[in-house]
Amino acid sequence: MKKICLSALCLLCCLTLGAQKYKGVVDKSVAVVGGETILLSEVEAEVQQMRASGMSSDRDMRCEILQNMMEVKLFLMQARVDSLTVNNDMVDGNLTQRIDWFRTQLGGDEEVEKYFGKPLYKLRQEWRKTLEEQSLTEQERGQVAGKIAAVTPYDVQQYIDATDPEDLPVVPVKYQLSQICIYPDREAAAVLVREKLLSLRERIMNGEKFSTLARIYSEDPGSARRGGELGLASKSIFWPAFSDAAMALRPGTISQIVETPDGFHIIEVIEKKGDMFNARHILLKPQYTADDRTKAFSTLDSLKTRILEDEISFPLAARFYSQDPATRTNGGQMADPSTGSSYFEIDQLKPADYAAIKELKEGEISEPVESLDNEGYLQGRSGNLVYKIIRVDKILPAHTATFENDYTQILEKVEQQKQIEAVDAFLEEKIKSTYIVIDPLFAECEFSRESWNARK
């Protein structure tokens, strides 16, 4: 139901040191990097955010945070020398996302202020400054990494020659596939689900409890067991149609039917605070009948027979009969929506698709299968029901990467390695040539980069 991506909000990667060590310490400078100062309060603010985000790492939290901050300062100083400018659109978007996430997790503005011990306007200022520095840092890091010389075929061959065959990348089995898809009657299913929701809404208006009906009928498992209650959350983390309908309601009133990519809802608002609300909802998704499946499978079986008897080619049948707009114009050839590649590894295939083709040889066509399309992937959900037959166009067996067959993959690995080396070299040079002081409070830290340990 909620479309927010929590992983995008992870602020750093760390683990706890005993907080007792820092209790009662007056705020002070704990590191100076060139002309930049890092305060203990800034480190502690990151610790709070880490804990609120549920993050952890294998090393001491504060030590890792401090090392991260010092490296950011090195990039930041160079970004200013290079006259880089802040990407304000990125900063605005990330700031809104960060604030909305904490408001939702902690239960509103007041709880955020209580947790961090600061008014929200102050947190906005501090987080904006951090995100502006992050914008400059990422740009500078990208410039440093981008200065590597272009990787040539000679570099790729050198990498292969210098690497033990057992350490070369292993390319997993890959499939190139084509499909012919038929969708069930969505409009008829939508009519039925709307009728059911209207019936439930009428029962609520006649006195039955919304929460009771949500527990029985709602198809949102996360909220159904709570009587459909979603909890106080920012409107930005819901689908716009859902949040718009909820924000337009008075507490205690019931919405008309609202359609989102998740399905169809009726909503009861419990509470509103600014642009946050707590609501109950009942979600129903279109259900398809056995008759839909039978008709689709019969059509697909007939098409498979005609293809096998050479009455029509698979690409031509896909162009004429497939109902999937993304693949029919390509003769049914499937592509990964995230990469555009026409080759799929096993874990990139939908479970139903892989089950249908795993025993097939090149050129063979699967039996009709019930699966999901990619529309849900593009909208942040699982996908729409679809019936299909799949042809295995090509199988690339698992193998150790070679220059001849996997040049692009090895090229990317060599480029990544060179970029990491360039960033490491930049940091090592800056650490040696920059005035750096680390407070004795952090003397026990074992930083992952030895150059920092030498500057303690």
Phi, psi and omega per residue, in radians:
M1 nan -0.849 3.140
K2 -1.446 2.300 -3.032
K3 -1.680 -0.001 -3.097
I4 -1.162 2.527 3.098
C5 -1.767 1.826 -3.017
L6 -1.162 -0.584 -3.075
S7 -1.090 -0.495 3.139
A8 -1.170 -0.231 -3.079
L9 -1.714 0.023 3.137
C10 -1.153 2.170 -2.920
L11 -1.572 -0.633 3.054
L12 -2.717 -3.128 3.116
C13 -2.187 1.953 -2.991
C14 -2.637 3.137 3.053
L15 -2.527 2.749 -2.969
T16 -1.272 2.400 2.876
L17 -1.835 2.749 3.124
G18 -0.982 2.121 -3.117
A19 -1.181 -0.338 -3.114
Q20 -1.011 -0.574 -3.104
K21 -1.037 -0.487 -3.043
Y22 -1.813 -0.067 -3.111
K23 -1.155 2.372 3.065
G24 1.397 -0.021 3.128
V25 -1.393 2.180 3.111
V26 -1.187 2.550 -3.111
D27 -0.990 2.409 -3.069
K28 -2.730 2.908 3.031
S29 -1.320 2.230 3.131
V30 -1.907 -0.160 3.073
A31 -2.812 2.497 3.003
V32 -2.150 2.200 3.140
V33 -2.180 1.802 -3.047
G34 1.087 -2.141 3.099
G35 -1.677 0.146 -3.077
E36 -1.809 2.427 3.141
T37 -2.020 2.462 3.064
I38 -2.011 2.180 -3.120
L39 -1.650 2.660 3.071
L40 -1.036 -0.648 3.140
S41 -1.087 -0.571 3.108
E42 -1.205 -0.699 3.081
V43 -1.102 -0.788 -3.112
E44 -1.156 -0.584 3.088
A45 -1.101 -0.676 3.099
E46 -1.188 -0.629 3.087
V47 -1.053 -0.775 3.122
Q48 -1.055 -0.774 -3.136
Q49 -1.130 -0.687 3.115
M50 -1.042 -0.804 -3.098
R51 -1.180 -0.707 3.097
A52 -1.110 -0.520 -3.141
S53 -1.486 -0.104 -3.133
G54 1.264 0.411 -3.071
M55 -1.520 2.761 3.093
S56 -2.708 2.883 3.034
S57 -2.578 3.126 -3.070
D58 -1.508 -0.083 -3.100
R59 -2.178 3.056 -3.105
D60 -1.015 2.285 -3.038
M61 -1.058 -0.888 -3.049
R62 -1.181 -0.658 3.118
C63 -1.096 -0.758 -3.119
E64 -1.200 -0.683 3.095
I65 -1.077 -0.793 -3.128
L66 -1.085 -0.767 3.116
Q67 -1.052 -0.770 3.105
N68 -1.016 -0.794 -3.115
M69 -1.111 -0.722 -3.136
M70 -1.141 -0.681 3.119
E71 -1.194 -0.636 3.065
V72 -1.050 -0.717 -3.127
K73 -1.095 -0.654 3.113
L74 -1.110 -0.791 3.096
F75 -1.142 -0.677 -3.089
L76 -1.110 -0.753 3.124
M77 -1.081 -0.715 3.137
Q78 -1.217 -0.617 3.110
A79 -1.068 -0.655 3.120
R80 -1.234 -0.662 3.064
V81 -1.063 -0.688 -3.116
D82 -1.440 0.023 3.093
S83 1.032 0.680 3.069
L84 -1.304 2.674 -3.122
T85 -2.034 2.637 -3.106
V86 -1.212 2.416 3.011
N87 -1.476 1.617 -3.024
N88 -1.154 -0.566 3.100
D89 -1.087 -0.766 3.124
M90 -1.131 -0.743 -3.134
V91 -1.091 -0.812 -3.131
D92 -1.059 -0.793 -3.126
G93 -1.123 -0.779 -3.130
N94 -1.199 -0.615 3.126
L95 -1.148 -0.792 3.112
T96 -1.074 -0.754 -3.132
Q97 -1.123 -0.733 -3.131
R98 -1.127 -0.812 -3.123
I99 -1.113 -0.784 -3.134
D100 -1.086 -0.644 -3.131
W101 -1.162 -0.802 3.137
F102 -1.159 -0.659 3.101
R103 -1.086 -0.697 -3.138
T104 -1.240 -0.785 -3.100
Q105 -1.174 -0.664 -3.029
L106 -1.684 -0.232 3.025
G107 1.756 0.536 3.057
G108 2.023 3.034 -3.061
D109 -1.051 -0.775 -3.088
E110 -1.069 -0.711 -3.121
E111 -1.224 -0.591 3.080
V112 -1.129 -0.792 3.135
E113 -1.100 -0.690 3.127
K114 -1.153 -0.748 -3.088
Y115 -1.123 -0.772 -3.076
F116 -1.586 -0.187 3.118
G117 1.203 0.487 -3.118
K118 -2.551 2.641 3.042
P119 -1.169 2.691 -3.048
L120 -1.071 -0.625 -3.132
Y121 -1.099 -0.605 3.122
K122 -1.222 -0.708 3.096
L123 -1.091 -0.711 3.104
R124 -1.021 -0.777 -3.132
Q125 -1.085 -0.810 -3.097
E126 -1.150 -0.774 -3.105
W127 -1.213 -0.617 3.091
R128 -1.097 -0.767 3.114
K129 -1.038 -0.767 3.124
T130 -1.080 -0.759 -3.112
L131 -1.228 -0.594 3.058
E132 -1.123 -0.736 3.086
E133 -1.134 -0.663 3.113
Q134 -1.099 -0.690 3.118
S135 -1.062 -0.834 3.135
L136 -1.140 -0.710 -3.131
T137 -1.083 -0.798 -3.118
E138 -1.134 -0.673 3.097
Q139 -1.117 -0.763 -3.134
E140 -1.159 -0.748 3.098
R141 -1.026 -0.724 3.106
G142 -1.108 -0.670 3.108
Q143 -1.148 -0.740 3.125
V144 -1.077 -0.829 -3.131
A145 -1.151 -0.543 -3.091
G146 -1.367 -0.135 -3.117
K147 -1.467 -0.021 3.127
I148 -1.144 2.595 3.088
A149 -1.146 2.597 3.127
A150 -1.010 2.340 3.137
V151 -1.331 2.256 -3.089
T152 -1.844 2.873 3.031
P153 -0.961 -0.580 3.104
Y154 -1.093 -0.724 3.108
D155 -1.080 -0.723 -3.134
V156 -1.119 -0.780 3.140
Q157 -1.131 -0.683 3.097
Q158 -1.062 -0.728 3.121
Y159 -1.077 -0.766 -3.141
I160 -1.121 -0.769 -3.115
D161 -1.139 -0.575 -3.067
A162 -1.533 -0.120 -3.069
T163 -1.836 2.319 3.062
D164 -1.019 2.339 -3.126
P165 -0.891 -0.572 3.141
E166 -1.220 -0.334 -3.124
D167 -1.709 -0.079 3.080
L168 -1.233 2.650 -3.136
P169 -1.031 2.472 3.039
V170 -1.730 2.119 3.135
V171 -1.525 2.061 -3.125
P172 -1.244 2.923 3.105
V173 -1.037 2.416 3.138
K174 -2.245 2.603 -3.121
Y175 -2.136 2.435 2.923
Q176 -1.906 2.190 -2.941
L177 -2.288 2.690 2.983
S178 -2.248 2.714 -3.074
Q179 -2.489 2.735 2.940
I180 -2.168 2.172 -3.001
C181 -2.055 2.518 3.006
I182 -2.295 2.278 3.130
Y183 -1.673 2.583 3.003
P184 -1.211 2.979 -3.105
D185 -1.276 1.655 -3.071
R186 -1.171 -0.689 -3.075
E187 -1.118 -0.749 3.127
A188 -1.115 -0.721 3.137
A189 -1.152 -0.656 3.125
A190 -1.140 -0.670 3.103
V191 -1.063 -0.778 -3.125
L192 -1.113 -0.741 -3.106
V193 -1.230 -0.604 3.073
R194 -1.112 -0.730 3.126
E195 -1.084 -0.689 3.137
K196 -1.179 -0.721 3.125
L197 -1.161 -0.682 3.088
L198 -1.075 -0.665 3.101
S199 -1.128 -0.742 3.117
L200 -1.145 -0.701 3.133
R201 -1.094 -0.717 3.133
E202 -1.121 -0.686 3.116
R203 -1.108 -0.682 3.108
I204 -1.160 -0.757 3.135
M205 -1.108 -0.452 3.133
N206 -1.563 0.121 2.998
G207 2.059 -0.198 3.122
E208 -1.291 2.634 -3.084
K209 -1.319 2.291 3.087
F210 -0.993 -0.787 -3.064
S211 -1.091 -0.649 3.136
T212 -1.154 -0.796 -3.137
L213 -1.183 -0.593 3.103
A214 -1.106 -0.753 3.126
R215 -1.060 -0.628 -3.066
I216 -1.427 -0.741 -2.916
Y217 -1.934 -0.445 -3.007
S218 -1.119 2.447 3.140
E219 -1.776 0.315 2.955
D220 -1.757 1.683 -3.002
P221 -1.067 -0.552 -3.112
G222 -1.105 -0.702 -3.092
S223 -1.717 -0.386 -3.058
A224 -1.017 -0.727 -3.103
R225 -1.211 -0.236 3.068
R226 -1.787 0.397 -3.116
G227 1.231 0.467 3.115
G228 1.497 0.001 -3.046
E229 -1.338 2.354 -3.083
L230 -1.714 -0.372 -3.080
G231 1.546 2.700 -3.124
L232 -1.119 2.156 -3.064
A233 -2.656 2.734 3.086
S234 -1.166 2.497 -3.141
K235 -1.117 -0.384 -3.054
S236 -1.224 -0.284 -3.082
I237 -1.596 0.007 3.092
F238 -1.853 2.866 3.016
W239 -1.017 2.438 -3.076
P240 -0.929 -0.723 -3.125
A241 -1.086 -0.647 -3.130
F242 -1.217 -0.873 -3.091
S243 -1.179 -0.627 3.109
D244 -1.092 -0.759 -3.141
A245 -1.159 -0.729 -3.124
A246 -1.146 -0.762 -3.096
M247 -1.191 -0.370 3.132
A248 -1.452 -0.193 -3.084
L249 -1.550 2.589 2.909
R250 -1.465 2.549 3.097
P251 -0.904 2.326 3.129
G252 1.623 -0.179 3.128
T253 -1.657 2.775 -3.054
I254 -1.946 2.342 -3.123
S255 -1.314 2.873 2.855
Q256 -1.270 -3.123 -3.141
I257 -1.211 2.311 3.140
V258 -2.062 2.243 3.113
E259 -1.786 2.305 3.031
T260 -2.325 3.023 3.073
P261 -1.034 -0.317 3.103
D262 -1.390 -0.387 -3.075
G263 2.521 -2.523 -3.096
F264 -2.084 2.438 -3.040
H265 -2.283 2.691 2.691
I266 -2.087 2.564 -2.948
I267 -2.260 2.435 2.962
E268 -2.146 2.099 3.115
V269 -1.445 2.295 3.116
I270 -1.656 -0.744 -3.035
E271 -2.709 2.560 3.040
K272 -2.277 2.368 3.058
K273 -2.355 1.781 -3.107
G274 1.057 -2.143 3.119
D275 -1.719 0.395 3.064
M276 -2.001 2.664 3.079
F277 -2.632 2.720 2.968
N278 -2.039 2.264 -3.074
A279 -2.481 2.750 2.902
R280 -1.778 2.638 3.018
H281 -2.567 2.730 2.974
I282 -2.036 2.114 3.139
L283 -1.862 2.250 2.994
L284 -2.196 2.438 3.128
K285 -1.945 2.574 3.110
P286 -0.979 2.326 3.124
Q287 -1.949 2.458 -3.093
Y288 -1.942 2.658 -2.999
T289 -1.633 2.912 3.065
A290 -1.106 -0.496 3.135
D291 -1.170 -0.672 3.071
D292 -1.009 -0.810 -3.098
R293 -1.139 -0.768 -3.114
T294 -1.076 -0.784 -3.132
K295 -1.113 -0.781 -3.122
A296 -1.132 -0.766 -3.133
F297 -1.121 -0.650 3.120
S298 -1.118 -0.769 3.110
T299 -1.095 -0.784 -3.120
L300 -1.169 -0.677 3.076
D301 -1.053 -0.757 -3.138
S302 -1.107 -0.741 3.123
L303 -1.136 -0.705 3.127
K304 -1.076 -0.743 3.127
T305 -1.080 -0.772 -3.131
R306 -1.122 -0.648 3.128
I307 -1.179 -0.785 -3.122
L308 -1.149 -0.488 3.122
E309 -1.609 0.198 3.072
D310 1.082 0.432 3.043
E311 -1.300 -0.509 -3.115
I312 -2.678 2.558 3.114
S313 -1.424 2.763 3.128
F314 -1.061 -0.823 3.132
P315 -1.037 -0.689 -3.140
L316 -1.197 -0.719 3.103
A317 -1.081 -0.685 3.117
A318 -1.101 -0.743 -3.110
R319 -1.137 -0.620 -3.081
F320 -1.525 -0.617 -2.936
Y321 -2.013 -0.401 -3.105
S322 -1.209 2.466 -3.135
Q323 -1.796 0.163 3.106
D324 -1.651 1.883 -3.056
P325 -1.131 -0.420 -3.078
A326 -1.280 -0.455 -3.062
T327 -2.054 -0.367 -3.024
R328 -1.151 -0.572 -3.137
T329 -1.227 -0.309 3.089
N330 -1.738 0.388 -3.111
G331 1.216 0.393 3.095
G332 1.622 -0.092 -3.067
Q333 -1.121 2.252 -3.110
M334 -1.501 2.633 3.084
A335 -2.457 2.550 3.103
D336 -1.209 2.106 -3.089
P337 -1.138 -0.390 -3.106
S338 -1.477 -0.486 -3.076
T339 -2.090 -0.366 -3.058
G340 1.427 -0.039 -3.126
S341 -1.244 2.531 3.096
S342 -1.577 0.024 3.107
Y343 -1.893 2.387 -3.098
F344 -2.085 2.296 2.894
E345 -1.417 2.870 -3.042
I346 -0.996 -0.770 -3.075
D347 -1.309 -0.066 3.058
Q348 -1.616 -0.166 -3.135
L349 -1.584 2.565 3.024
K350 -1.159 2.498 -3.069
P351 -0.910 -0.738 -3.125
A352 -1.152 -0.646 3.130
D353 -1.149 -0.801 -3.123
Y354 -1.147 -0.702 3.119
A355 -1.047 -0.572 -3.104
A356 -1.315 -0.497 -2.997
I357 -1.978 -0.098 -2.971
K358 -1.098 -0.440 3.130
E359 -1.722 0.034 -3.046
L360 -1.515 2.673 3.020
K361 -1.720 2.971 3.116
E362 -0.992 2.363 3.104
G363 1.564 -0.233 -3.121
E364 -1.473 2.725 -3.069
I365 -2.055 2.399 -3.108
S366 -1.278 2.895 2.904
E367 -1.236 2.803 3.053
P368 -0.988 2.447 -3.075
V369 -2.404 2.566 3.052
E370 -1.632 2.170 -3.047
S371 -2.516 -2.822 3.115
L372 -2.210 2.627 3.114
D373 -1.601 -3.053 -3.094
N374 -1.649 -0.007 -3.094
E375 -1.056 -0.689 3.127
G376 -1.109 -0.650 3.124
Y377 -1.017 -0.752 -3.097
L378 -1.260 -0.357 -3.115
Q379 -1.891 0.137 3.081
G380 1.412 0.504 3.089
R381 -2.477 -3.009 -2.932
S382 -1.385 -0.489 3.141
G383 2.152 2.912 3.131
N384 -1.641 2.597 3.088
L385 -1.111 2.386 3.112
V386 -2.613 2.594 3.053
Y387 -1.877 2.476 -3.035
K388 -2.717 2.802 2.820
I389 -2.027 2.578 -3.058
I390 -2.213 2.322 3.037
R391 -1.830 2.352 3.048
V392 -1.471 1.866 -3.116
D393 -1.381 -0.723 -3.085
K394 -2.733 2.536 3.058
I395 -2.154 2.156 3.030
L396 -1.776 1.917 -3.102
P397 -1.108 2.728 3.060
A398 -1.083 2.437 -3.096
H399 -2.860 2.810 3.010
T400 -1.249 2.351 -3.075
A401 -1.014 2.413 3.114
T402 -2.200 2.779 3.126
F403 -1.057 -0.727 -3.032
E404 -1.224 -0.749 -2.991
N405 -1.727 -0.393 -2.983
D406 -2.310 0.615 -3.072
Y407 -0.957 -0.821 -3.076
T408 -1.075 -0.737 -3.131
Q409 -1.124 -0.753 3.139
I410 -1.223 -0.659 3.093
L411 -0.986 -0.787 3.140
E412 -1.090 -0.695 -3.139
K413 -1.145 -0.749 3.122
V414 -1.128 -0.721 3.108
E415 -1.077 -0.780 3.130
Q416 -1.082 -0.729 3.137
Q417 -1.094 -0.762 3.134
K418 -1.162 -0.639 3.111
Q419 -1.147 -0.738 3.097
I420 -1.088 -0.748 3.124
E421 -1.104 -0.655 3.139
A422 -1.160 -0.748 3.117
V423 -1.144 -0.764 3.103
D424 -1.045 -0.760 -3.130
A425 -1.127 -0.702 3.096
F426 -1.042 -0.847 -3.111
L427 -1.129 -0.744 -3.137
E428 -1.065 -0.762 -3.125
E429 -1.147 -0.728 -3.125
K430 -1.199 -0.676 3.118
I431 -1.080 -0.687 -3.126
K432 -1.239 -0.595 -2.989
S433 -1.769 0.006 -3.078
T434 -1.887 2.477 3.054
Y435 -1.204 2.077 -3.067
I436 -2.358 2.289 3.030
V437 -2.263 2.254 3.097
I438 -2.018 2.226 -3.070
D439 -1.113 2.534 3.089
P440 -0.997 -0.352 3.085
L441 -0.986 -0.458 -3.126
F442 -1.906 0.361 -3.093
A443 -1.115 -0.486 -3.101
E444 -1.442 -0.108 -3.110
C445 -1.151 2.404 2.981
E446 -1.875 1.624 -3.112
F447 -1.221 2.611 -3.113
S448 -1.231 -0.431 3.086
R449 -1.746 2.049 -3.009
E450 -1.049 -0.510 -3.138
S451 -1.053 -0.590 3.089
W452 -1.197 -0.692 3.135
N453 -1.054 -0.600 -3.118
A454 -1.255 -0.295 -3.097
R455 -1.695 0.024 -3.121
K456 -1.269 nan nan
